[in-house]
Amino acid sequence: MELEWRQLELLRCIIDSGGTAQAARAAGISQPAVSQAMQRLTRQVGEPLFEKQGRRRVPTPRALELAHAMRAAEDSFSLHSGHRGAANPGIDASAVRVGLAPAAGLLYSPAMVNALAAGGKRTKLSIVTGTAPAMLDALKREELDLVITPRPRGLNRADLFERLIYVSQPVIYCRTGHPLANATSLRAIARAQWVVAGQAGTPGNTVEEAFRVRRWAPPRIAVHCADYAMLAQIVAETDLLGTLPHPRLVPQSRLPGIVPLRVDERLPHYEVCLFWPRRPARNSAAIRRLVAALSTD
């Protein structure tokens, strides 16, 4: 049985924070999204994950077992990939460590490379990705030096600087000649199948949020993929629809077969921000160069 990492993250967050409402605030998503993720996880596991004790819902032994396994995995793997911080033997301890949301990686990583090169000193750049709460927690623990990600709801920013980089401009795309290419409303494409970047309940999944706020049945998501470059490729060569949060992510020169759908409804937007520590313990000069470059990009 293969369980989704995102669902396990949310389960652990519910257990740690004490409830779905608190977990939703910590994860920067809606409470219904958390509840839906737990319903899917419960169906996959095949047994209850929470039980009522008086007025409270407490985790079952199976839920605690899954959360423990999640923590053990995170102890071995930082932000879905390498070992934690400088302990990773594959990462130079002097490297500037940056956490980027998938779209931010495509939009800003070249500017970051150029900014570090312009400093006159060879500085290695280590880029990782993960959920916004996980990356910001790593930033507060000094395991990352800088993060670009959508701003989570309820974020405690007392020990972080924050700068707005851009507001997403999500657009729905399909391949040229798609039967729904002339659709002008979300209702007209409500039964279409989708490819999304990022797991359910995350900011990258704007179509899920668009359907939820209208109280429609969830969209028919056929593919979850790792990043927007892959999403654009899939849209160009299949009948799946997909959303991209920024016009610069559309590689028109490589994919001339991808076209926007001109629907009347406004899709959910979110603010993507640059975060860095108020008192960086390391690489302060490199962080200043990156902040200056990204603030004018």
C-alpha positions in Angstrom: 0.0 0.0 0.0 1.5 3.4 -1.1 0.4 6.3 1.1 0.8 10.0 0.0 3.4 11.9 1.9 1.2 15.0 2.0 -1.6 13.0 3.8 0.9 11.7 6.3 2.2 15.2 6.9 -1.3 16.4 7.6 -2.0 13.5 10.0 1.1 14.3 11.9 0.2 18.0 12.0 -3.3 17.1 13.4 -1.7 15.0 16.1 0.9 17.6 17.0 -1.4 20.6 16.9 -4.5 19.0 18.5 -7.1 19.2 15.8 -8.0 19.8 12.1 -8.6 23.5 12.5 -5.2 24.0 14.1 -3.5 21.8 11.5 -5.2 23.8 8.7 -3.8 27.0 10.1 -0.4 25.5 10.5 -0.4 24.1 6.9 -1.8 27.2 5.3 -4.8 25.4 3.8 -8.5 25.2 4.5 -10.0 22.9 7.2 -12.2 21.0 4.6 -9.0 20.2 2.6 -7.5 18.7 5.8 -10.6 16.7 6.5 -10.8 15.4 2.9 -7.2 14.3 3.1 -7.8 12.4 6.3 -10.9 10.7 4.7 -8.8 9.6 1.8 -6.0 8.3 4.1 -8.6 6.5 6.3 -9.9 4.7 3.2 -6.4 3.7 2.1 -5.4 2.5 5.6 -8.7 0.6 6.0 -9.3 1.5 9.6 -10.2 4.5 11.7 -7.4 7.1 12.5 -9.3 9.0 15.2 -11.9 8.0 17.8 -14.1 10.0 20.1 -13.3 10.3 23.8 -15.9 12.5 25.3 -15.9 15.7 23.3 -12.5 15.1 21.9 -11.3 13.1 18.9 -8.0 11.3 19.7 -5.7 9.5 17.4 -5.9 5.7 17.3 -2.9 3.5 17.7 -2.7 3.1 14.0 -2.6 6.9 13.5 0.2 7.2 16.1 2.1 4.4 14.3 1.8 6.3 11.0 2.8 9.6 12.6 5.8 7.9 14.2 6.9 6.5 10.9 6.6 9.9 9.3 8.8 11.5 12.0 11.4 8.7 11.5 11.4 9.3 7.8 11.9 13.1 8.3 14.8 12.4 10.7 16.5 10.5 7.9 15.4 12.7 5.1 15.2 16.5 5.2 12.4 18.2 3.2 11.7 15.0 1.2 15.2 14.5 0.0 18.6 15.0 1.7 19.8 14.7 5.3 19.2 17.7 7.6 21.2 20.8 7.0 25.0 20.7 7.1 24.9 17.1 8.3 24.1 16.0 4.7 27.4 14.7 3.3 26.3 15.7 -0.2 25.9 19.4 0.7 28.9 21.7 1.3 28.5 23.1 4.9 29.3 26.6 3.5 26.6 26.4 0.8 23.8 28.9 0.8 20.7 26.7 1.4 17.5 27.8 -0.2 14.0 26.3 0.0 11.9 27.0 -3.1 8.3 26.2 -4.0 8.1 24.5 -7.4 7.1 27.6 -9.4 9.6 29.7 -7.5 12.4 27.3 -8.5 11.6 27.8 -12.2 11.1 31.5 -11.9 14.0 32.6 -9.6 16.8 30.0 -9.5 18.7 31.5 -12.5 18.6 35.0 -10.8 19.9 33.5 -7.6 22.8 31.8 -9.4 23.7 35.1 -11.2 23.5 37.1 -8.0 25.9 34.8 -6.1 28.3 34.8 -9.1 28.3 38.6 -9.2 29.5 38.7 -5.6 33.0 37.8 -6.8 33.3 34.9 -4.5 32.5 31.3 -5.5 29.5 30.3 -3.4 27.7 27.0 -3.7 23.9 27.1 -3.9 21.9 24.2 -2.5 18.2 24.2 -3.5 15.5 22.0 -1.8 11.8 21.9 -2.0 8.9 21.0 0.3 5.7 22.3 1.8 5.6 25.9 3.0 5.3 25.0 6.7 8.2 22.5 6.5 10.5 24.9 4.7 9.8 27.8 7.1 10.3 25.6 10.1 13.7 24.6 8.6 14.5 28.3 8.1 13.7 29.0 11.8 15.9 26.1 12.8 18.7 27.5 10.7 18.7 24.5 8.4 17.9 26.8 5.5 19.1 30.4 4.8 16.3 31.7 2.6 12.9 30.5 1.5 10.5 31.5 -1.4 7.0 30.0 -1.0 3.4 31.0 -0.8 2.6 32.7 2.5 0.9 30.2 4.9 -2.1 31.3 6.9 -1.4 32.1 10.5 2.4 32.3 10.1 4.3 33.6 13.1 6.8 35.9 11.4 8.4 37.4 14.6 11.8 36.0 13.8 11.7 36.3 10.0 11.8 39.1 7.4 9.2 38.8 4.7 9.0 40.4 1.3 6.2 39.9 -1.3 7.7 38.7 -4.6 4.6 38.2 -6.7 0.9 37.5 -6.6 0.0 34.4 -8.6 -1.9 34.8 -11.8 -3.3 31.3 -12.4 -4.5 30.4 -15.9 -6.0 27.2 -17.1 -4.3 25.6 -20.2 -5.1 22.8 -22.6 -3.5 21.5 -25.8 -4.3 23.1 -29.2 -7.4 21.5 -30.7 -8.7 20.2 -27.3 -12.5 19.8 -27.4 -12.8 22.2 -24.5 -10.5 24.9 -25.9 -13.3 27.3 -26.5 -14.9 26.9 -23.0 -15.7 30.2 -21.3 -16.7 29.1 -17.8 -15.5 26.7 -15.1 -18.9 25.0 -15.2 -18.3 24.0 -18.8 -15.1 22.2 -17.8 -16.2 20.8 -14.5 -16.1 17.2 -15.7 -12.7 17.5 -17.4 -9.7 15.6 -16.1 -6.7 17.5 -14.7 -3.0 17.4 -14.0 -1.8 19.4 -11.0 1.6 20.2 -9.6 1.7 19.5 -5.9 -0.6 17.4 -3.7 -4.2 18.0 -2.9 -4.8 21.0 -0.5 -1.6 22.8 -1.5 -1.5 26.3 -3.1 -0.4 24.8 -6.4 -3.7 23.0 -6.7 -5.7 26.1 -7.6 -8.4 24.1 -9.4 -9.2 22.2 -6.3 -9.7 25.5 -4.4 -11.8 27.0 -7.2 -14.2 24.0 -7.1 -14.3 24.0 -3.3 -15.4 27.6 -2.9 -18.2 27.0 -5.3 -19.3 23.9 -3.3 -18.8 21.6 -6.4 -17.7 18.0 -6.3 -13.9 17.8 -6.3 -12.2 18.1 -9.7 -11.2 14.8 -11.4 -7.4 14.9 -10.9 -5.8 12.2 -13.0 -2.1 13.1 -12.4 -0.1 14.7 -9.6 3.3 15.7 -10.9 6.4 17.2 -9.3 6.7 20.6 -11.1 5.2 23.0 -13.6 7.6 22.1 -16.4 6.3 18.6 -16.3 2.7 19.8 -16.0 3.1 21.9 -19.1 4.5 19.0 -21.1 1.7 16.7 -20.0 -1.0 19.3 -21.0 0.6 19.8 -24.4 0.6 16.1 -25.2 -2.6 14.8 -23.6 -6.3 15.7 -23.1 -5.7 16.8 -19.4 -6.2 20.4 -18.3 -3.8 22.1 -16.0 -3.2 25.5 -14.3 0.0 27.5 -14.2 0.4 30.3 -11.6 2.6 32.7 -13.7 2.8 33.5 -17.4 6.6 33.0 -17.4 6.1 29.3 -16.7 4.6 28.7 -20.1 7.5 27.6 -22.4 5.8 28.7 -25.6 9.0 28.3 -27.6 9.2 24.6 -26.7 5.5 23.8 -26.4 3.6 25.7 -29.1 0.6 23.4 -28.6 -0.4 24.7 -25.2 -3.1 27.4 -25.2 -5.0 29.3 -22.4 -8.7 28.8 -21.6 -10.5 32.2 -21.3 -12.9 31.3 -18.6 -14.9 34.2 -17.0 -14.4 33.2 -13.4 -11.4 34.4 -11.4 -9.2 31.6 -10.1 -7.8 31.7 -6.5 -4.7 33.8 -6.1 -2.0 33.6 -3.5 1.0 35.7 -2.4 4.5 34.3 -2.9 7.0 35.8 -0.5 10.7 35.8 0.2 11.5 34.9 3.8 14.9 35.1 5.5 16.0 35.3 9.2 16.3 38.6 11.0 19.6 37.5 12.5 21.3 35.1 10.0 23.9 33.0 11.7 25.8 32.3 8.5 26.2 33.5 4.9 24.8 36.9 5.7 26.5 38.7 2.8 25.2 36.1 0.3 21.7 36.3 1.7 21.8 40.1 1.3 22.8 39.7 -2.3 20.0 37.2 -3.0 17.4 39.4 -1.3 18.5 42.4 -3.3 18.5 40.5 -6.6 15.1 38.8 -6.0 13.5 42.0 -4.9 14.2 43.7 -8.2 13.7 40.6 -10.5 
